Amino acid sequence: MCLAIPARVTVVEGDKAKVDFGEGVLREVNVSLVEPKVGDYVLVHAGYAIEKMDEKDALETLALWDEILAKN
Amino acid sequence: MSEKLRYRDPDLAKNIAQKIHKITPEKRTIKFCHVCGTHEWTITHYGLRSLLPDNLEVIAGPGCPVCIVPAAEIDEAVQVAKKGVVVTCFGDVLRVPGSQASLLEAKAEGADVRVVYSVTDAVEMAKGEPGREFVFFAVGFETTAPSTAVEVLKPPPTNLSFLVSHRLIPPAMELLLGVGDLQIDGFIAPGHVSAIIGLKPYELFPKVYRMPTVVAGFEPIDVLMAIYMMLKQLSAGLPSLENEYMRIVKPEGNPKALEAMAKAFEVTAGNWRGIGRLPDSALTLRKEFESFDAHKKFGVSVEQGKDILLGCECHLVIIGKIKPSQCPMFMKACTPEKPVGACMVSNEGTCRVWSRATIS
């Protein structure tokens, strides 16, 4: 039940935002815990965005993997 | 290759698996434990266990918040529903067995039980029907608790109250270390719980218990990396806390979510189905919000329920002591269509995850 799905923020109205889960699946979620801007990606769990995701963080993960795998 | 594909790259998976084989000590069994139903889904769905050496086991701990809700708390929700109150809950809570009945059975007998996607839906329903009483049955770990907290603090409409069954994961992890013959060698910590609580609550595992602990994401490469990182810690003899899921989990967690939880709830002892009472493992509404506590509002309190039915071995599956396939009822008397135990009900329950993967 701790499943959380990434979505792109398309409209922000106060605590609420319309997010796109991909392929046009839109839903209104509460974003008061992360306060994203339009275009940001957020991780949504049970109707609430619980964290923001950005490209820099994603690239850092890939860099971390490379680093760990390179060190033997 | 896009990032998403990289997280599922089969060549990368093979590369990590080779390194895992190379570094795994041959002379003894290594046992890593995760505590998240979504991790179990990733491991089972992608067949990750088949990539690991025979003497490296990954077991599932109490990672399904629906499975560990004690029967007494289901009984309370059923009692409230039978008083004519609308009970709202997440979909996978509906069929969790109570001592006599599940919420679904109560609904079949005429109670108004409604499935919601979010606590916000319960708020909207209550606002839409001000003449009726509504209850939100708040189940979930730290990932879910902040959303309940935010609605409690708003405050909610006066015709909405809460049965709070939120539980906290680190105390359950600590319990597993005390189970004599479980002998865990490392923890895969749950990524989305950690997005809220950050890294600090896990610090005691390497420090006090010398237990390698890696917070991991939910793609197959995330889980394989976490396993490899723990093996490296074991081989160096330096248990530590590492964050593999740094694209989501910040060391401090989500401060806004933590603040909302601290304002709305106090940490108390709580019962876990199949485990018993754990200190400092449950969230309870603070005194200033007791007018939103459905226990008080509707006078329901069930001390003891019937958690495990005769023959069901959920209590051993929940702590990772046996695999679902070792339960004599698994896929015989207990199936997803007709679950006997709570672990077969939720999509995150270990038995339910295994039922879809035809593992023997």
Chai-1 contact restraints between the chains, C-beta under 6 A:
chainA,res_idxA,chainB,res_idxB,connection_type,confidence,min_distance_angstrom,max_distance_angstrom,comment,restraint_id
A,M1,B,P65,contact,1.0,0.0,6.0,A-B,restraint_1
A,M1,B,V66,contact,1.0,0.0,6.0,A-B,restraint_2
A,M1,B,G140,contact,1.0,0.0,6.0,A-B,restraint_3
A,M1,B,E348,contact,1.0,0.0,6.0,A-B,restraint_4
A,C2,B,T38,contact,1.0,0.0,6.0,A-B,restraint_5
A,C2,B,T143,contact,1.0,0.0,6.0,A-B,restraint_6
A,C2,B,H192,contact,1.0,0.0,6.0,A-B,restraint_7
A,L3,B,T38,contact,1.0,0.0,6.0,A-B,restraint_8
A,A4,B,H192,contact,1.0,0.0,6.0,A-B,restraint_9
A,N30,B,T120,contact,1.0,0.0,6.0,A-B,restraint_10
A,L33,B,P146,contact,1.0,0.0,6.0,A-B,restraint_11
A,L33,B,N254,contact,1.0,0.0,6.0,A-B,restraint_12
A,L33,B,K256,contact,1.0,0.0,6.0,A-B,restraint_13
A,L33,B,A257,contact,1.0,0.0,6.0,A-B,restraint_14
A,H45,B,T143,contact,1.0,0.0,6.0,A-B,restraint_15
A,A46,B,S118,contact,1.0,0.0,6.0,A-B,restraint_16
A,A46,B,T144,contact,1.0,0.0,6.0,A-B,restraint_17
A,A46,B,S147,contact,1.0,0.0,6.0,A-B,restraint_18
A,G47,B,Y117,contact,1.0,0.0,6.0,A-B,restraint_19
A,G47,B,S118,contact,1.0,0.0,6.0,A-B,restraint_20
A,G47,B,T120,contact,1.0,0.0,6.0,A-B,restraint_21
A,Y48,B,S147,contact,1.0,0.0,6.0,A-B,restraint_22
A,I50,B,A195,contact,1.0,0.0,6.0,A-B,restraint_23
A,E51,B,A195,contact,1.0,0.0,6.0,A-B,restraint_24
A,E51,B,I248,contact,1.0,0.0,6.0,A-B,restraint_25
A,D57,B,R247,contact,1.0,0.0,6.0,A-B,restraint_26
A,A58,B,E3,contact,1.0,0.0,6.0,A-B,restraint_27
A,A58,B,R247,contact,1.0,0.0,6.0,A-B,restraint_28
A,E60,B,M246,contact,1.0,0.0,6.0,A-B,restraint_29
A,T61,B,M246,contact,1.0,0.0,6.0,A-B,restraint_30
A,T61,B,R247,contact,1.0,0.0,6.0,A-B,restraint_31
A,W65,B,M225,contact,1.0,0.0,6.0,A-B,restraint_32
